[in-house]
Amino acid sequence: MRIIYGIKRIIRFKRPVIALGVFDGLHLGHRNILKAAVKKARQIKGASLVLTFFPHPQGKASLYSLSHRLRLIAELGVDVCIVINFSRSFSKISARDFIAKILFEKIHPSFVYVGKNFHFGRGAMGDSRLLSASAKEYKFGIKIFQVIKSSGMSISSTEIRKLIKNSQLPKAQRLLGRRISVLGTVNRGSRLGRWLGFPTANIKPHHEVIPPPGIYAVQVIFSKKKYNGICYIGHRPTIGLKNNPLVIEVHIFDFHQEIYGKTLEIQFVKFIRQDKKFASLSELTAQIRKDIAACRKIL
């Protein structure tokens, strides 16, 4: 997939079919829009485009980092992704100017695919109705996608954020259409896990929405390979330091590579237990052994 950063770098493509939106999380509703755009582009022998924005126009915590989002968009077969920097100056562009000067003059779409609830332009005044009216004026086809539901719940990034923060990972996973995951870089930590006999990779996440503190059975994607492991999210209360920062640590089973500075993805399979303070490091070590055994059994 070709990635274009910024309005000034946009070039013309043959019969472009544009999927327009933030697409934070690439949940089931987003995937429906993107898959339909790809299918239509292939039918008319054109190019499938995604036009998205970063950072989030509404200032919301991101479900996925931009790099993670781009990876998932590419997996759906999209030809080109245009990433517009949502800056203060860009936020002042009116909805009508966005359609006329960016959507039409810069891209000249054959079709625009968009979710019903998507808003754009200064003050978020633009919506699917304005796009539908503009389609006649600028002579492009348009398809508006309704909000879809799963088990009676509307599928939206807002709802998924809420479920993840409230420890309702199975429900969030159903709406997302894939496992809840964290993409991050391996940093040097305190090396406490190694000292206890369970070496861990200390993860600096690339996005803000992560599962609540606790112990999880996980699968780790590194260098296109999948490994089983156990993940700890918490403040390490047993150490007893004041105001311990939140850490994300993963112990990858039967893994011996040096991965400092590398990027990996942690996919959460099952919640094991809450974080808690132990009376001693020996009690903590004994519990970690039990947690690892439980995770191995699950995985």
Backbone torsions as a table, in degrees:
resi	resn	phi	psi	omega
1	MET	NA	134.3	177.3
2	ARG	-84.9	134.9	179.9
3	ILE	-115.0	128.2	179.1
4	ILE	-117.8	122.4	179.9
5	TYR	-102.5	117.8	173.9
6	GLY	99.6	148.7	-177.9
7	ILE	-64.1	-39.7	-174.5
8	LYS	-67.5	-19.5	-177.8
9	ARG	-95.2	0.5	179.9
10	ILE	-66.7	134.4	175.7
11	ILE	-121.5	166.9	-179.3
12	ARG	-80.3	142.8	175.8
13	PHE	-125.2	157.8	-177.2
14	LYS	-73.3	121.4	177.7
15	ARG	41.6	64.0	-176.8
16	PRO	-71.9	136.4	171.8
17	VAL	-110.7	113.7	-171.3
18	ILE	-102.9	128.7	167.2
19	ALA	-98.0	118.8	-171.8
20	LEU	-109.1	124.4	177.8
21	GLY	164.5	173.1	176.4
22	VAL	-76.3	-42.3	177.7
23	PHE	57.2	39.2	177.7
24	ASP	-72.1	116.1	179.1
25	GLY	100.4	-22.1	-179.5
26	LEU	49.0	51.6	180.0
27	HIS	-74.9	-176.9	-173.8
28	LEU	-57.8	-39.0	178.5
29	GLY	-65.0	-43.3	177.5
30	HIS	-62.1	-43.3	-177.5
31	ARG	-63.1	-35.7	177.0
32	ASN	-60.1	-43.3	-178.9
33	ILE	-65.3	-47.7	-176.5
34	LEU	-67.0	-41.6	179.1
35	LYS	-63.2	-40.1	179.5
36	ALA	-65.7	-39.3	178.9
37	ALA	-64.8	-42.4	178.2
38	VAL	-62.3	-44.6	-179.6
39	LYS	-62.0	-44.0	-179.6
40	LYS	-64.6	-42.4	179.8
41	ALA	-60.3	-40.3	179.2
42	ARG	-68.4	-35.3	179.3
43	GLN	-64.0	-39.4	-176.8
44	ILE	-98.2	8.3	-179.8
45	LYS	56.5	45.0	178.2
46	GLY	-115.2	-160.6	-179.1
47	ALA	-114.3	134.7	176.2
48	SER	-90.1	126.6	-178.0
49	LEU	-122.8	142.8	167.8
50	VAL	-113.5	128.8	174.9
51	LEU	-112.2	113.1	-175.2
52	THR	-130.4	177.5	-171.9
53	PHE	-132.7	145.6	176.0
54	PHE	-152.5	133.0	0.2
55	PRO	-72.5	179.7	-176.0
56	HIS	-58.1	126.9	-177.8
57	PRO	-56.8	-29.0	-178.1
58	GLN	-97.1	8.4	178.0
59	GLY	68.6	19.4	-178.2
60	LYS	-80.2	152.5	175.7
61	ALA	-62.8	135.0	-174.3
62	SER	-80.4	135.1	172.8
63	LEU	-69.0	-36.9	179.0
64	TYR	-134.6	148.3	172.8
65	SER	-68.1	164.7	178.9
66	LEU	-60.8	-43.3	-179.1
67	SER	-62.9	-37.9	178.1
68	HIS	-67.3	-43.4	179.0
69	ARG	-61.0	-43.7	-179.8
70	LEU	-63.6	-37.6	178.3
71	ARG	-62.2	-43.3	-179.4
72	LEU	-69.9	-36.4	177.1
73	ILE	-63.9	-43.0	180.0
74	ALA	-61.4	-37.0	-178.4
75	GLU	-63.1	-20.9	-179.5
76	LEU	-86.8	1.4	175.9
77	GLY	89.2	14.2	178.9
78	VAL	-67.2	139.5	-178.6
79	ASP	-78.5	-44.8	-173.2
80	VAL	-139.4	139.1	172.5
81	CYS	-123.0	124.7	177.6
82	ILE	-102.4	120.3	-179.3
83	VAL	-105.9	115.7	179.0
84	ILE	-99.1	127.6	177.6
85	ASN	-71.2	114.7	-178.2
86	PHE	-82.7	83.3	-178.0
87	SER	-94.6	175.2	178.1
88	ARG	-61.6	-41.7	-178.9
89	SER	-67.7	-39.4	179.6
90	PHE	-65.5	-35.3	-178.0
91	SER	-65.2	-15.0	-178.7
92	LYS	-88.4	-7.3	179.0
93	ILE	-70.7	128.7	-179.5
94	SER	-68.3	159.7	179.8
95	ALA	-60.7	-41.5	-178.8
96	ARG	-67.7	-38.5	177.7
97	ASP	-68.5	-34.3	176.8
98	PHE	-61.0	-44.8	179.9
99	ILE	-66.1	-47.0	-174.2
100	ALA	-72.6	-48.3	-170.0
101	LYS	-91.5	-22.9	-179.8
102	ILE	-109.2	-57.8	-176.0
103	LEU	-63.9	-47.8	-175.6
104	PHE	-84.7	-55.9	-174.6
105	GLU	-67.8	-40.6	-176.6
106	LYS	-80.3	-39.6	-171.5
107	ILE	-110.8	-36.7	-179.1
108	HIS	53.7	67.7	-174.2
109	PRO	-71.2	149.3	169.1
110	SER	-83.7	-37.8	178.3
111	PHE	-142.6	148.4	173.0
112	VAL	-122.8	127.4	177.9
113	TYR	-112.9	129.2	-173.8
114	VAL	-152.9	150.1	176.1
115	GLY	-77.0	149.3	-176.4
116	LYS	-59.3	-34.5	-174.6
117	ASN	-90.6	5.2	-178.5
118	PHE	-74.3	132.8	176.9
119	HIS	-123.5	151.9	-176.4
120	PHE	-154.3	171.0	178.0
121	GLY	82.1	170.3	-177.4
122	ARG	-53.9	126.8	-178.9
123	GLY	68.8	16.1	-178.8
124	ALA	54.2	37.5	-177.2
125	MET	-80.1	-20.0	179.4
126	GLY	-81.6	144.8	178.9
127	ASP	-148.6	-174.3	-176.9
128	SER	-65.1	-28.3	178.8
129	ARG	-68.9	-41.2	177.4
130	LEU	-64.8	-39.6	177.5
131	LEU	-63.3	-41.1	179.1
132	SER	-62.9	-41.4	178.4
133	ALA	-67.0	-38.5	-178.9
134	SER	-71.7	-24.9	-179.6
135	ALA	-60.1	-36.4	179.2
136	LYS	-70.3	-41.4	-177.7
137	GLU	-67.4	-42.6	-175.1
138	TYR	-100.0	2.8	172.7
139	LYS	59.1	54.4	168.9
140	PHE	-127.8	151.8	177.7
141	GLY	-77.7	153.7	179.6
142	ILE	-141.8	143.8	175.2
143	LYS	-132.1	123.5	-179.7
144	ILE	-100.9	127.1	-178.8
145	PHE	-99.6	128.9	178.0
146	GLN	-74.8	156.2	174.5
147	VAL	-67.5	129.2	179.7
148	ILE	-99.7	160.5	-177.5
149	LYS	-121.7	155.2	175.0
150	SER	-135.7	121.1	-177.4
151	SER	53.2	38.5	177.2
152	GLY	83.1	-2.5	-178.6
153	MET	-103.7	134.4	175.6
154	SER	-67.9	134.8	-178.9
155	ILE	-87.1	113.7	179.0
156	SER	-150.4	154.7	177.9
157	SER	-62.4	-36.3	179.3
158	THR	-61.1	-45.3	180.0
159	GLU	-65.9	-39.0	-179.6
160	ILE	-66.8	-41.6	175.6
161	ARG	-55.8	-46.7	-177.9
162	LYS	-62.0	-43.8	-178.7
163	LEU	-65.0	-42.0	-179.9
164	ILE	-63.4	-45.5	-178.6
165	LYS	-66.3	-24.4	179.4
166	ASN	-98.1	17.8	175.3
167	SER	67.2	18.4	179.6
168	GLN	-97.2	63.1	-174.1
169	LEU	-64.9	-41.5	178.8
170	PRO	-58.8	-41.2	178.4
171	LYS	-66.7	-42.7	179.4
172	ALA	-62.7	-38.1	179.9
173	GLN	-63.8	-39.0	179.4
174	ARG	-63.8	-41.3	-179.8
175	LEU	-71.7	-34.3	-178.2
176	LEU	-75.4	-33.0	-178.8
177	GLY	86.9	9.2	177.1
178	ARG	-160.5	171.4	179.1
179	ARG	-65.2	146.2	171.3
180	ILE	-64.1	136.2	-176.6
181	SER	-145.7	161.3	175.8
182	VAL	-126.6	127.8	174.0
183	LEU	-101.8	132.5	-178.3
184	GLY	-160.5	172.1	179.8
185	THR	-102.1	140.5	179.8
186	VAL	-80.6	118.6	178.5
187	ASN	-110.2	162.8	173.6
188	ARG	-76.2	127.0	179.9
189	GLY	-107.6	-152.1	-178.1
190	SER	-80.0	-13.0	-178.2
191	ARG	65.5	21.1	177.5
192	LEU	-63.6	-41.7	-179.8
193	GLY	-59.4	-42.4	178.2
194	ARG	-63.0	-40.5	179.8
195	TRP	-64.4	-33.4	179.0
196	LEU	-81.3	-8.9	179.9
197	GLY	101.8	7.4	-179.6
198	PHE	-131.3	82.0	-177.4
199	PRO	-59.4	134.4	-177.9
200	THR	-124.8	153.9	172.0
201	ALA	-95.7	123.1	179.0
202	ASN	-86.2	122.0	-170.2
203	ILE	-106.9	127.9	170.1
204	LYS	-98.8	107.6	-174.4
205	PRO	-68.6	150.0	179.4
206	HIS	-89.3	-5.2	-178.8
207	HIS	-143.0	170.2	-168.2
208	GLU	-90.5	-31.3	-174.1
209	VAL	-85.4	109.1	179.1
210	ILE	-129.3	157.9	178.6
211	PRO	-61.3	157.3	179.5
212	PRO	-66.6	165.5	178.8
213	PRO	-54.1	144.3	179.5
214	GLY	155.3	-175.5	178.4
215	ILE	-110.3	134.4	-174.9
216	TYR	-133.6	141.8	166.1
217	ALA	-79.3	130.4	-173.7
218	VAL	-136.5	164.1	166.1
219	GLN	-119.8	139.1	-174.9
220	VAL	-114.0	128.0	177.4
221	ILE	-100.6	117.6	178.0
222	PHE	-140.1	127.1	179.2
223	SER	53.0	43.5	176.4
224	LYS	66.4	14.5	176.0
225	LYS	-117.7	152.5	-177.4
226	LYS	-111.8	131.8	-179.7
227	TYR	-127.4	151.4	174.8
228	ASN	-87.4	153.5	179.6
229	GLY	-171.1	-173.5	177.6
230	ILE	-129.8	138.4	-176.9
231	CYS	-121.1	137.3	175.1
232	TYR	-114.3	128.9	172.6
233	ILE	-122.7	121.9	-179.6
234	GLY	170.4	-169.2	-175.2
235	HIS	-107.7	10.3	178.8
236	ARG	50.2	61.4	-176.0
237	PRO	-63.9	-25.7	-177.9
238	THR	-65.8	-29.6	-180.0
239	ILE	-65.9	-32.1	173.2
240	GLY	84.4	9.0	177.9
241	LEU	-76.2	146.0	-179.6
242	LYS	-74.7	136.1	177.8
243	ASN	56.2	45.4	176.0
244	ASN	-57.1	132.0	177.6
245	PRO	-71.2	155.8	175.9
246	LEU	-67.5	133.9	178.0
247	VAL	-124.1	153.3	172.2
248	ILE	-122.1	114.8	-178.0
249	GLU	-127.1	138.5	178.5
250	VAL	-127.9	131.0	173.8
251	HIS	-102.3	114.0	-177.5
252	ILE	-92.2	124.6	-176.4
253	PHE	-67.6	137.8	173.6
254	ASP	51.9	45.3	-176.1
255	PHE	-130.8	130.9	-173.0
256	HIS	-133.3	18.8	-178.7
257	GLN	-84.6	153.9	174.2
258	GLU	-88.9	117.0	-171.5
259	ILE	-127.7	21.3	176.3
260	TYR	-58.5	133.2	179.2
261	GLY	84.3	-4.7	-180.0
262	LYS	-89.5	160.4	178.3
263	THR	-103.1	135.3	175.5
264	LEU	-140.4	163.0	179.9
265	GLU	-116.8	130.0	177.4
266	ILE	-104.1	118.7	177.6
267	GLN	-103.6	125.3	-174.5
268	PHE	-87.4	118.0	-176.5
269	VAL	-92.8	-49.0	-178.0
270	LYS	-156.1	140.3	175.1
271	PHE	-75.0	132.9	-178.2
272	ILE	-100.0	-53.7	-179.4
273	ARG	-164.3	167.7	176.0
274	GLN	-74.5	156.6	171.4
275	ASP	-71.0	147.7	178.6
276	LYS	-155.1	161.8	177.7
277	LYS	-92.7	131.0	178.3
278	PHE	-102.8	156.9	-176.4
279	ALA	-69.4	-25.1	-178.4
280	SER	-155.0	165.2	177.4
281	LEU	-67.2	-29.9	178.6
282	SER	-66.9	-38.1	176.2
283	GLU	-66.7	-40.3	177.3
284	LEU	-60.7	-45.1	-179.3
285	THR	-60.7	-43.5	179.6
286	ALA	-62.2	-39.5	179.7
287	GLN	-69.4	-37.7	178.5
288	ILE	-60.5	-40.8	178.2
289	ARG	-59.7	-43.5	178.9
290	LYS	-64.6	-41.4	179.8
291	ASP	-62.6	-42.5	179.6
292	ILE	-63.8	-41.6	178.5
293	ALA	-62.2	-41.0	178.6
294	ALA	-64.2	-42.1	179.8
295	CYS	-65.9	-42.6	178.1
296	ARG	-59.6	-39.3	179.9
297	LYS	-65.2	-43.4	-179.3
298	ILE	-65.9	-41.8	-172.9
299	LEU	-83.5	NA	NA
